[in-house]
Amino acid sequence: MTNPPATSAPGLKEWLLSDTPQSAAQARCQRLYLAWLSFAANPIAMLGLAIIVVLVVMAAAAPLLTGGDGTEQTLSNRLQPPSGAHWFGTDELGRDIYDRIVWGARITLYIVGLVGIIVVPVGLFVGTVAGYVGGWVDIILMRVTDIFLAFPRLILALAFVAVLGPGLENAVLAIALTTWSPFARIARAETLTIRNAEHILAAKVQGASTARIILHHVTPLCLSSVIVRLTLDMAGIILTAAGLGFLGLGAQPPLPEWGAMISTGRQYMLDQWWLATIPGIAILTVSMGFNLLGDGLRDVLDPRSGGSS
Amino acid sequence: MAPNAGGVKTSSDAAEQDALPVPPSPVLARVAAIAKHASSILLTFIGLTAITFIIGRVMPADPVLAIVGDRASQDVYDAVRLQLGLDKPLIQQYLIYLSNIAQGDFGTSIMTTRPVLDDIIRFFPATLELATIATIFGVLLGIPMGVLAAVNQGRLIDHIIRIIGLFGYSVPIFWLGLVALLVFYAGLGWLPGPGRIEVYYDGIVETRSGIILLDSALQGEWEIFRNALAHLVLPAAMLATFALAYIARMTRSFMLDQLNQEYILTARVKGLSEGAVIWKHAFRNVLVQLITIIGLTYASLLEGSVLTETIFAWPGIGQYITTSLFNADMNAVIGGTVVVGFCFVGINVLSDILYRIVDPRAHD
C-alpha cells in the first residue's frame, strides 16, 4: 500500500516521519504511514491482507491463471482426482476445479463489492441524517433500522430471493437489504458524538446547509468506523452468499460460484471428496482473510475499541 | 434532508424533550420507561409483519399465483383472491393480514395442504431441540475459553483461542457439516448419518412435546434416547461453532474489562487466590453481561439452523421454509419467516428483561 519503494527509501522515510510536516498533504501521508506501520506490525492482520490481495489478484488475472473460463465441459474427463494436469481435480462435467475456483473469486468479489457499494451509502445516509437532524426524522429512521436489525438475516434474504427469483443480482439485493442496518446505527452513533463539535458549529455559522454539513463535515468522520465494520461484515456477506448459492438461490449454473459448487459436489461427497471440499476451503480462507483484516483494521483505525492485545 | 434545512435547532430541541420528560415520581418514571420499552417492542413486531407483507403481497407480480401456484384451478384462484382482499386498498389488505396473523392464520400450505401454523407447530420442536443443544455446547465451551483467553491475555493460548474463534466466524457451516459427515459418519463410522433417529425407531415413541429427547426419556425408551442423542451430536456441534466463537469472544472482552477494575486489584491485594479472584469476583459480574449474549446466540441459532437442517435432513422449521420455497409455497415461506422473526425478537426481549432483573444497575 503506502510501503515506500526501496530506492527512494531514505528521503521518503524522513519525509514521512518528520516531526514538522510542511503541508497538509504531508501530514496526511504521515498519518497514513504511521497507521500502516502499526498495521504492519500486526502479523495476523497482515496475513488477512495477504489473503485478500491474493484473492484480488486471482480475480483480476483469472484469464492468465487458467486455461479457460471454468465452464468448458470435457465429459470424457469427469470426476478426475487432483493431479498434475488438474490441481484440484475435475467435477461431474469434466470441468477443471482449479479454473472454477479462480473464476469463482471474481463472483465472490463481485458480490461483496456490490453489497458494499449499496450498503455503505445507504447506511451512511440514514445514520448521518438521523443523527444530525434528530427529532422525528431520527425516531422514524431508527425505528425502521431497528426492525431490519431485529430480523434474522438469512431467513429474510431467503424470503426476498423467494419473491425476486433466484440469481446473482437478486442474491446481492437480498443480502444488501439485510445488511445495511448496522451501518446506519454506527453512522448515527458517530454523528451524535460530533454533531456539536466546534468545526461543525463553525460550518453552521458560516451558513452551510444541512445537506452540505452532513455530506462534507459529518460523513467523512463516520467513514473509518463504517469501513472497519464493513471489513468485519464481509465474511458474513460471503457466508450468506455462499449459503444462498448452496441452496441454489444465488448464482445460477454454469457460473462457478463456490457455494453452488459445494452443493453439486455434495452428491459425489463419498467417492469424490474434492468436488465439495475444495470450494469450501476457498470460502473459509477468504472469509477468514476478511475477518483477520477487519480485526487488524479495527485496532489501527478505532483505538477506542481498546484493541485486542 | 431538504425540508429540514434550517430547522436543525428546533428539531434537536424536540428530541431532547422527548428523551427527558420531567419525571413526577420514580414509580411513574418506571412505568413510563416500561411503557416506552413495550411500545418499541410492539412497533418492532408490527414492522416485521409489514416487511413480510411487502415481501409476500406487494413484491410478487401476482400474489395469488405466488400462493396457489400455477397448477391451481380457477375456483381456487378466485377464492384465494377474495380471501386476500386484493380488490381492497393496500392498507386495508395489510390490516386484514395483521388480524389474520393475530388469530394464528397464516393461510394454507399448498405443499402439505394443511394450515401453515399446524405445519410450523409440527416442525418447530426439532429446530428448538437442535438450537438448544447447540447453545448449551456453545456456552459450556465458549465461556471457559473466553475466560482462559482473558486471563492469559497476549500469550500463546490467547492467540490459539482467537484463531479458533475466527474459524468459527469464518467457516461455511453447511460445508463443515458435509465434511463432518464424511469423516465421522462415512469414514470412521462413529456417529449416525442425517436424520433425527434411525428409521426403524420411527413411530415407537409417542409424540408429545415433539422434542424426541424429552419424549423418549419420559416414556423410558432409553435406547431411542441414546439414538436421538447420537444423531444430535454432529448437527448441534456444527451449529455450535458460531455460538462458541461469539460467546468466547464476548466473554474474553467482558472479562478483560472486569480484570482491569480496581476491585480486582483490591481482591488481589487482600491476598485472595487467583482462582477466587477470577471466578468469584470477576466472573460473577461477567455472567450478568453474558445473559444478553447467550440470548442473542440462541435466537440467531434458531434461524441459523436453516443450512444445518438442510445438510442433516433435520425436519425443522428451516427445512420447512426451504422446501416450501422450492415448491413455490409462498404462504409457508412467509408464515415461517414471520414465526422465526417473532421468536428472534421475542428471545432478545426476554434476555433483555432477564438482564434488567439480574443487574441492579440496569434499572431505569
Interface residues (C-beta under 8 A of the other chain):
Chain A: I44 V129 Y132 V133 G134 G135 W136 V137 D138 I139 R143 V144 D146 I147 F148 A150 F151 P152 R153 L154 I155 L156 L158 A159 F160 A162 V163 L164 K204 S209 T210 A211 I214 A235 L239 A242 G243 F246 L247 G248 L249 G259 I262 R266 M269 L270 W273 A276 T277 P279 G280 I283 L284 S287 M288 F290 N291 L292 D295 G306 S308 S309
Chain B: M1 A2 N4 A5 G6 V8 T10 S11 S12 A14 A15 D18 S40 L43 T44 G47 L48 A50 I51 T52 I55 G56 M59 P60 A66 Q153 G154 R162 L166 F167 Y169 S170 V171 P172 I173 F174 W175 L176 L178 V179 L181 L182 A186 L256 A299 S300 L302 E303 G304 V306 L307 T310 I321 T322 L325 F326 M330 V333 I334 G336 T337 V340 G341 F344 V345 N348
